[in-house]
Amino acid sequence: MRPNSTPAAIAASLLPPGDAGLRAAVEGWTEALARERRMSANTVEAYRRDLRQFLVHLAERRGEPTITMLIALKVRDVRAFMAARRAEEISGRSLMRMLAGLRSFGRYLEREGHGTISALAAVRSPKVPRRLPRPLPVAAAVAMTDVAIRADEDREPWVLARDAAVLALLYGAGLRISEALGLRRIDAPVPGVDQVTVLGKGGKERMVPILPVVADAVAAYLAACPLPLPPEGPLFVGARGGPLSPRIIQYAVARLRGALGLPDGATPHALRHSFATHLLARQGELRAIQELLGHASLSTTQLYTQVDAARLMSAYEAAHPRARIRAA
């Protein structure tokens, strides 16, 4: 191992530049993100990495960063950083996340009595076009939840039943994959149970109705599973009895894509999009769909109205006589 690649050297290279006071503030901020705001470890790490890049940028131009330096920043300083990142072909969405992280750190400094980084509030967030979710056709979504579609695979029947039950929860109840895999055995939505409590983003709980066909899929998995499932343990387990990894379900969906001839966009999360879009197409009420999905803002759910409008326009242009005349 080279001298500069020791664990200590690697750890030191990941530390944000700055004096002791600034580094202490960075540590306090990251702890607050995880403890108080309940952000995931990946999100906290992304925010910390973005802040470090900003501090490196400042260090190269103005010397060792300090809290006093940050408070005195001008709008042009922040814009210069954003421009430098964009020159490296960083996407607008990533830039928006970077700015959100910097503002979060700025609010932390303000709460701690260090002052306000007014330059951060004065910089506009980059415009990012909202990507529309891509739902699957109804027949394809239903097929993905059918255990029989994978009957020719060399896998144990209980594994196939398990995967089908998870996918049934994604499409039949609109759960995120983390919500489905976070269910405990004691909370299993089996026949006779018409709703289940799930833990969503930000640690928020919500009640989700369960269709009989979904309950039947979970019951089939429980009947086939040869492993012990303690009441307080995970409902869905891997081959060794531990919590099931999301990666396993992603692999299962990849195999289903090949079997059904679906595009790469047919992911586990696409089943949740399909749940919402298909409900809306059947006259589902938008506010109710928001509650089912656990969206904090109705504007997020309103994306699905655009999806449905796009679907209708596509059908119009393909079939309506006036559309054909205009095209001609």
Order of alpha helices (4+ residues) and beta strands (2+ residues): alpha-alpha-alpha-alpha-alpha-alpha-alpha-alpha-alpha-alpha-beta-beta-alpha-alpha-alpha-alpha-alpha-alpha-alpha
